[in-house]
């Protein structure tokens, strides 16, 4: 099996984003963006993915959090897709109902090469730690599209916006860890390819 790692960089007039990902090394998770709560969530994601992950993002215009969130989602999604290569032997599917105190969030995914996200988090606050909560939805949609995964996330129970968002990122990390595990030698698809 070849190394399941990727390094991606994207530079626009608005941002510069670099992502280094190694799916098979439980190494450091280092995240630097100008959005404090987003840093916390990305660190949570990488930690629960059980991988080595470095994300550096610069916002050149400093309008708001939208461009950084979107571009990190693009580059992280592309890095995951590249690291998975031909996807031979991966488990492919995973789901979890993840509790965090009063909150229960369902996350289910399929590494299908059909990128889409259906997300219903029922968030009550508009902003948390410099992150517009509408951009949480945007992150998931953009990440799923660029990674080529079908992603479902929904709040089953919960009131605290921080807990709901954090549970969703933990759930995504854990399901990505499980779905990317190599459990065989063939592509898990009746088509023979993903």
Secondary structure, 3 states (H helix, E strand, C coil): CCCCEEEEEEECCCEEEEEEEECCCCCCEEEECCCHHHHHHHHHHHHHHCCEEEEEEEECCCCCCHHHHHHHHHHHHHHHHHHHCCCCCECCEEEEEEEECCEEEEEEEECCCCCEEEEECCCCCCEECCEECHHHHHHHHHHHHHHCCEEEEEEEECCCHHHHHHHHHHHHHHHHHHHCCECCCCCCCCCCCC
